[in-house]
Amino acid sequence: MKKVFQLTSPNKDPERQLDSVIHEIRKYIKRERKKPLPDKVDYWDFDCKIGPDAGSAKGFSLDTLNASIDKFVKADKPSFYIEILSKPAVAERKPKEKSEDDTKETKSK
């Protein structure tokens, strides 16, 4: 998704317009997460950028989506550009630590 969202609308209250923008973004993320995963991939990750326009957009974490949008609302900006692109990701596996019970069982055999 690469899109410029308007924060002002002649037909809507600013709070309702903001709610509809956030709803559309979350709907896109949900739709992307439902797509089938390629082989040897654990989940969909997202590259995110936000800014006043495409040229000056800066990266942000998906966890801080609302805070990133709120910065533009508080600054009374009429619009903002957001870019959210999905990418396949593999979860990092922690090495399994041997417990004392595992070592005792292997020694007794």
N, C-alpha and C positions, 0 to 999 in steps of 0.2 A: 504494500500500500504506500503510495506516494501521493500525498494530497495536501491541499491548502484548505484549512477549515476556517469558516467565518464565525466569529464569536458574537457578531451582532446580526440581528434579523429584524426586519420591519414588522413581522407578524408574531414574533415570539418574545417573551420575557427573557432577559439575558441568562438567568439561571436555567430556564428550560432549554435554551439553545446550547448551553454548556453540557447539560445532561444528554441531549441528543448526540452531541459530538462524542462524548465519552462512550455512550452506548454503541455508536457505530464502530469505534475503534475496538472495543471489547468483542463485538460481534465478529469482526475480521479475525482477531486473534483466536477466538474459539473455533472458527471455521478452519483456520490454518492448522490448528492442533488436531483436528479430526481427520486430516488427510492421512492416507496410509504411509507408514514409515518405510524407507528403503531398507534393504538388508543391512544388518550389523549397525543399526542406528537405534538409540534408546528413546530419544524424544526430539521435539522441534524446539530450537532455540531461536531467538529473534535479535537482529541487529536493528537498533532504534536510533533515530536522529530527530531533533526538534529544533526549530528556529523560526525567525521571522520570515525567512525565505529559504529556498533550496541551497543557495550558495553559502549561507552562513549557519547552516544547521549543525548542531553539535550532538555527539552521542550521549545517550542516557540509558539507564537500566530500566527494564520493563517494570521492575518493582516500584520505581519512582514515577510512574506514568502520571498519576494525578497531581503530584507535586510539580512536575515539569509543566503541565498545562496550566496549573494555578499561577505560575509566574507570569504568564501572558495575560491572564485574567486580571491579576492585581495591577499590572502595568497598563491596563486599559488599552491593550492592543486590539485592533479590529479583527485580526486574523493571525494564524500561525501555520507553518508548514510542518508536517510530520511524515516521517518515513519509517515504516516497520516492514522488514523483510525477514521471512522465515529461512532457517538453515538447519540442516540435520546436525544433531549433536550426539556424542557418545558420553555416557556418564563415566566419571573416573571411578575405578574400582579400588577399594582399599585392600591391601594385601591381608590375607587371612592370617591372623596370629594363632600360633599353636597354644592351646591351653595345657595345663598340667595333666588333665585327664587324657588328652590325645597322646601326649608323650608317654604316659604310663602304659596305655594300651598297646602302642607300637613296640615298646620294650618287652612286654610280657609275651608277645607273639613270637 
